[in-house]
Amino acid sequence: MREFELPDVGEGVAEGEIVDWHVEPGDTVEEDQVVAEVETDKAVVDVPSPVNGTVQEIHADAGELVPVGDVIVTFAEEGDEDTSATSDEEPAETRTDTATDASPDSKTDATASDETESAETTSDGRVFAAPSARRLAREEGIDIGSVDGSGPGGRVGERDVRAAAESETGGTDAEAEDEPESAVTQVESEGGQRATGSETATESASRERTLAAPATRKLAEDSGIDIDSVPTDEERDGEAFVTPAAVESYAEAQQAAQDADRAALAAEGQRHEERVPYRGVRRTIGEQMAESKYTAPHVTHHDEVDVTELVEAREELKEIADERGIKLSYMPFVMKACIAALREFPMVNAMLDEEAEEIVEKHYYNIGVATATDAGLMVPVVKDADRKSMLSIASEMNELVEKARERSISRDEMQGGTFTITNVGTIGGEYATPILNHPEVAILALGAIKEKPRVVDGEIVPRHVMTLSLSIDHRVIDGAIAAQFTNRVEEFLQNPQLLLLES
């Protein structure tokens, strides 16, 4: 057997949340095959199998927070069968000595009892149970070790836990058996949501194994549905088979039930609340924002810039970029303009070393691009942006942003930034007071480009105008420097051809 511990998936990471298991007990795996997804305070990472073998037991449920070093899964490696066979024979010899003087009947009973006990627990007392069964046992307050398993090898499933819970509360199986099989029932799923269907509770909510195509499983996962709870009348090789249509129908039924519950609560004057765990990437973002806000005295300088010529230049170059398979936004132009201005105002491209009592001016330009993701704000960094062409910056930035949104970006790709740009204009915002990406001392927020009236050669004409919001660490940068830096950036954005003069 190989007990596999949650590895150190990143420097400084102390724990991880099991996002999803890609395997179940009994599945055969190969070395380096992804068996689970784990979310740390940095990103979501894949956890590969260290061996060729079979999944023996899963020790942590999806959604559970596990410290680095704790055992999360046990594998039976290739060749373990002989060892397990030998160990199974040893208790048999012991039982022979114990039952020598007993009658044939009592010997049979003792042997059966021992076989049942060895099937349900390992030699160290662990219970073989599905992760969903363990979670249900915790919710119901049931000792998983006291539940008789009816699955293969004595494995405990949800059905066994529900039966144990019913026996403790006085429920009887006879009452369930008296119900007509064709009756439409409503059953409580693991998340407390009602599911409707033509199956009984045992069939729809307590199924331990379901056959489904990978795309169907992904659909269920995206819908927040346990695929083992989806009612189905179809079978493949004697196992329940779930189709995409069944998942969609079940999801609609659950949503309708939730809406009905909320409407009922609203009618009764009750207010609905939902609690979301504050951990992982979301918690890390919050801690960093708090550290930045309470460490550096923030000041934000606001201004507007006429970017009509920039809009025209980008429109012309966009076709060339498209031919090369690169999406060209305004961000690479802004990055180039900021780099040119940072060269003139190195104090803005700096950090404060409080321990050494020194301001560290950085003469390299790693530009961070704040990116909104499902987990919160992430900042991919384009390293040495001053040495790259406009299209190279666009290509690399697009790739990093996509990786951040897919949660596949590495920690290294979000470190080492010297200056950050965030674009609130993508959601229609104009002005902002962005929080510094500490220990950087400045961050620039871009507003939406909108047509506004401007006076040109004595006439009022429509022009494309962008708003800029520069937040600074006032310990390092004075307000005058912030205004001068912003003005220089505006000059490059007003006249984008000036960027051609910058190396």
C-alpha positions, 0 to 999 in steps of 0.5 A: 500500500502507498499512502499519498500525502498532500504534497507541497504544491508551492513555496509557503503553501501550508494547506489546500482545499480539495476541489475535485477528485478525478478518481474513485476507490477501485479505479486503476491509475497510472503514474503521473495521472491526475487524480485530484485538483487542489486549490491553494492560496495561490492557484488551482493545481493538479495532483498526479498519482505517484504510482501505477496501481489502484485507488484503495481509499480516499481520505478527504472529501471534495471541499475539505481543507487539508494541511500539507503532509496529511494523507489524502489517498491510499493506493494499492501498488502493482504487486500488492495483491500477493501481500494482501493475500498473505495478510488475509491468511494470518487472521484465519490461522488465529481464528482456527485456534480460537474456534477449535473447541466450538461447535460447527455452527458457532465456528461458522458464525465466528468466521462470518463475523470476522470476515464482515469485520475485516471487509469493513475496516483495514488493519489499522481500523480505517473504514472503507467508505465513499467520500460522499458517505463520510460527508453525509455521516458527519452531517447526520452525526453518525459514527461511520465506524458503526455503519454496516457497509453493503458495497463491494468488500464491505464498503460503506455508501450513502445508502448505508449511512441513511439506513443507519440514520433512519434506524436511530430516528425510528424510521423503518425500511418497511414504510419506504417499501410500502410506497408504490415504485411508480410514485413521484418522490422528492428526496433531499440531496447532500446539499439540502436541495430537493430533487424530483423524479420517478425513482425512489430515494434509494435509486436517485440519491443514494446511487454509489456508481454512475456511468456517464460521458466525461462531457456529462460529468463536466456539465454536472460539475459546472451545474453544482450537481452530484451526478450520482443523485441524477435520476435516470431510467437508462442502464449500461452494463447493469449500471445507471447511465446518465445523459446530458438531458437528464442532468439539465432536467435535474438541474432545472428541477433543483433550481425550481425547488430553490426558487420556490423555497426562496419565494416561500421564505420571502412570503413569510418575511424571511431573508435568504442568506448564503455563506461562502468559505473565505479561504484559498485565493480569495482570502490571500487577495483580501490579506494582501489588500489589507496589508497594502491599505494599512501599510502604505498611505494611499493618494489617488490622482485623477485626470482625462486624456484625449486618445482619439489618435490612439483609437485610430492607430489601434484600429489600423494595427488591429488588422495586422495583429489579427492576421498574425493570430494576436488580439491587440487591445489598448493595454500594450499601448498603455504599457509602452507609454507607462514604461517610457514615463517610468524611465523619466520618473524612476521613483514611480518604479520603486519599492520601500525597503523599510527594514534597510530604510532605503527606497529601491528604484528598479531599472527593469520593467515588469508590468502587472496586469490586474485580471478579474477571475472567478476567484478574485483579482489576480495580477499576471506579470509581463517580465521585461516588457521594455525589451518586447515589441507591441505584438509580443507584449499583446501575445504574452499578456493574452496568454497570461490573462487566459491562464489566470482565468483558467486558474492554471497560472503559476506562482512565478508568473504572478511575482516580480512586478514593478508597476501594475495597470488595472482596467476598470473600463472593461466593465464601464467604469471611469474613475477608481481608487485602486489599491497598491499591489504592495510592495509596489508604490504605484498602480494605474487604473484605466477608465472606459474610452468614451466620446466627449465634447472637446474644444479643438481649434476653437470648435466643440467636436466629439473626441475619444476620452480616457480617464486615468487614476494613479494611486501612489504610496505617499511615503515614496512619491509626492503628489507633484511627481504623480501628476508629472508622471501621469501627464507624461503618460498622457502625452504618449497616449495622445500622440502614439507615434511618439512611442516609435522614438522609445527603444 
